[in-house]
Amino acid sequence: MAAKAKLLKVVLLGDGGVGKSSLMNRFVSNKFDAQSFHTIGVEFLNKDVEVDNELYKMQIWDTAGQERFKSLRTPFYRGADCCLLTFAVDDVQSYRNLGMWRKEFLYYADIKEGDSFPFVIIGNKVDVENRVVGSEEAQEWCHANGRMPYFETSAKDSTNVNDAFRAAVKRLKELEDVIDSNTKPSHGPTVDLKRKDKLQSSGCC
Ligand SMILES: Nc1nc2c(ncn2[C@@H]2O[C@H](COP(=O)(O)OP(=O)(O)OP(=O)(O)O)[C@@H](O)[C@H]2O)c(=O)[nH]1
């Protein structure tokens, strides 16, 4: 019998119009709609993936980025296993808002600032000619804010979309490995690491 896939709740956040729905649809159905409408509330789709010989069912929650839908999206943050924070490389305000999105997620997911949590940052729309956010600048921000993995994607032409979603699973596994190795018996001082939410940021990768 085939092994059962582990269910992972993945939340997609970012300003309205940066391409969250388009990324989800490209990843799950390999489709792109140039006339994509704003999301109202949340929608989710599932996709099975294999990472390091393990099966995962990624349940991807696409949220409405517009401020007026805040109360509709925030109840869905709790229980998330990973979070993809998205901006568009041709929209500097969406890049400046990354910190706000991170804070909003941690607050409503009830995760303490400084706790270890698998975020991945996505700079979408790299196919456009008028990009205004540079790669290095974005990478530096990711490094300074918990060494989060950074991917530049295009939902339109598929660039890096699979890799960005899979990176969320890999990041989760990396942080779990850090927790596992920290909870193995050692001869050092005893620290209560039974609960994931007590682990401080490990700052790997
Ligand atoms: N050129 C280009 N356009 C894109 C890309 N991804 C999305 N778009 C377009 O950007 C617009 C907004 O895309 P959506 O996927 O609806 O954006 P969203 O982040 O889900 O927006 P909200 O639902 O309002 O939060 C649509 O016209 C898409 O076709 C991309 O990679 N390249």
The ligand as an ORCA input file, in Angstrom:
! r2SCAN-3c Opt
* xyz 0 1
  N       3.359     39.663    -15.729
  C       2.900     38.921    -14.727
  N       1.643     39.103    -14.268
  C       1.212     38.319    -13.247
  C       2.036     37.338    -12.645
  N       1.336     36.766    -11.647
  C       0.138     37.358    -11.633
  N       0.054     38.282    -12.598
  C      -1.107     39.142    -12.891
  O      -1.290     40.036    -11.790
  C      -2.668     40.263    -11.562
  C      -3.031     39.910    -10.124
  O      -2.829     38.496     -9.936
  P      -3.553     37.682     -8.778
  O      -3.005     36.304     -8.835
  O      -5.022     37.836     -8.867
  O      -3.045     38.472     -7.496
  P      -3.381     38.198     -5.961
  O      -2.144     38.437     -5.198
  O      -4.025     36.873     -5.797
  O      -4.428     39.363     -5.645
  P      -5.544     39.420     -4.458
  O      -6.482     38.298     -4.688
  O      -6.204     40.763     -4.616
  O      -4.843     39.342     -3.139
  C      -3.430     39.432    -12.614
  O      -3.732     40.263    -13.708
  C      -2.413     38.371    -13.011
  O      -2.625     37.885    -14.319
  C       3.350     37.159    -13.168
  O       4.160     36.332    -12.714
  N       3.734     37.979    -14.207
*
